[in-house]
Amino acid sequence: NEYYRLLSNDDYFLLLGPFGALATLMYGLSSAPASQPRNAIISQTVTGAISLAFTYIPETVLPVWVRTAVAPAFAIGCMTKLGVVHPPAGATSILYASGKYNFAFYALVVLSTVISVIPATIINNMSSKRQYPIYWGFGDFYSWKRRAKWSLGTKDVGTKSTMPEEDDESLRGRMRSNKKEKSNRRVIHEGDDEDEESS
């Protein structure tokens, strides 16, 4: 934070509040999904961009007191829908919605979140009883569209799927395998009932 202040002549600084929560998650709840690098980095990127976008709406249209409620609610909803819940990102979205901070602060927060992963990874893994991160999972993030499709119970979410065809085929294969396994269990169960009746 002091380095940021020095480089910018005190014009820019790090929003320290959310980073206290981030440190608590990374070192106190290192196995929690909300603590993982994917959640921390993507959620800060998404919620910050959304909240800052709301600040460009004129105050005559959207008063500040309304914006500070609506922008974080929308940002947190998007974060939850994407499956990257991270409480400190919800806190920063409220700060951004106030209109007191710009995209320079946003860039500092995202950069510092990325940097914070490095010491957390080193320190947590010094103990044989701890592991951080539990997963990186950035590649899995791009399957959010498929998760949304199945959660809505629809075949299409309005756009053409960009998932590889083999992924969908393997998913259908697993579904057929599970169905066949259930059918086999049912046949075995019925056979056992018949044996009990005959005996």
N, C-alpha and C positions, 0 to 999 in steps of 0.2 A: 504494500500500500504506500509506504514512504517512497519507494522507487517511482511509482506512478505519479505521485505528487511532485517529486523532484523533476521528472521529465516534462511535466505539463505546467510547471510554475503554479502549482496548487489549483489548477483549473479542473483537473480530473482526479478522482480518487475511487477506491474500491468500496462498494456497498458492503460493509463488514457484517451486518446483522445476519443475512442469509448464510454467510460462510461459517458462522458459529453453529448453525443447524447442520450445515454440510459436514463439518468436522465431527459432530456428534454421531451422524449417520455412518460416516466412513470408519470411525474408530470404535464407536460404541455398539453399532448395529451393522457390522461389516457384512453379515450374511443376508441382510434384508434386501428384497428386490429394489426398494427405493434408494438404496445406497450404491447400487452398481453403476459403473461408468456410463453405460448406455442411457440409463434413466437420468443421471445427473446432467450429462452434456446435451442430450437431445431436448430434454424438458426445458432447460435454461434457454436454449436456442429458440424453441417454439413459443414459449410463453412470453419471452421478452419481445420478440418480433410482433406478436399479436397486440400486446399492451401498448407498445410504442406506436403501432399503427393507429390505435384509437386516439392518440394525442393529436393527430392531424385533423380530427373532426372539430370544426369550430365550436367554441364554448357556447355560442348562441343556439346551436343545434343540440349539443350534448354537454350540459353543465359539468363542471369538474366533479362535483359530489356524486353525480350519476355515473360518470366515467370511471371513477375509482371503484365502483361496485360492479359495473357491467363488464369492463375490460378484463379484470381478473377472473370473473365468473366464466367468461367465454374462453379465456386462455387455459384455465384449469380444466374446463370441460374438454377442450381439444387435447390437452395433455393426457387426460384420463382415457379418452377414446383411442389414442395412439398406443396406450399401454406402457407409458413411460412416466408413471407418477413419481414425483419428487417434491416433497414439501417445501424446500428452500426456493424452488422455482415459483411456487405460488406466492411466496413472500416478495420476491423480486418483481413479480408482475404487478403487485399492488404499488410498489415504489415507482415503477415506470409509469403507471396510469396516472400518477399525480401530476405529470407534466414537468417535473423538475429535472428530469434526466433525459439525455439524448442517446443516440446510437453509439457514441463513444463510450459511455458508461456500460452500455449493453455489450460492446466488444470486450471491454475489460473483464466483465463478469464471466463471459463465456470462456475467454482465454484463461482466466484464473481457475475456473472449474476444471479445465483440461489439465492444467499444471498440478492441481490438487490431487489428481489421481496418482501421480508419480510417487510422492512420499507415502501416500496411503498404501499403495501396493508394496513398497519396500518394507515399511514398518510392520504392517499386519502380517506379512509372510515371514517375519523373523521368528515368529512363534509357530511351533509345530501343531498347535491347537487352533490356529486361525488360518483363514484363507481369504484373500481379497485380490482381485474380484472373484466372485463365485462364477461369473460368466462375463464375457464381453458383449456378445449378442448383437452387434451392430448389423450383421447380415440378416438376423431374424426380424429386425425392425421393419424391413421392407415387405414382410408378409402380413402387415397390419390390414391390408385390403382384403386378404382372404379371410382373416379372423373376423373382420366386420361383416363379410358376406355370410359366413356361417352363423354369426350371432344374430343377424337379422332374419335368418331362415330363408334367404333368397338366393337364387342362382347367380344373379348379377347385381352389382351395386351401381349401375348406371353408366359404367365405363368398361371398356374392353380390358380384360385382365392382362396384366403384364407379367404374371407369374409363368415360369417355364412350364411347358406342357407335361414334362415328366413328373413334376411335383404334384400336379393335379391327378395324374394317372396313378402315382404311388399312393396318394390319399384314397382314391377310389379302391385300389387294391387292398389297402388295409381295412377299409370298410367292408369289402366282400369277405375278407378273411375273418373278420370279427363276426360277421353274420353267419358264416359257415361254422365257426367254432361254437356259437350259441346254439345253432341247429343240432350239432353233434351232441352237445351236452343235454339238450332236450330229449333226443332219441335214447341216450344212455339212461336218463332219468326215467323215461317211460318203460324201458326194458327192466329196470330194477323194480318198478311197481308191479309189473306183470309177474316177475319171479316171486315177489312176496305174496301175491294173490294165489299163485299155484301151490306155494308151499303151505 
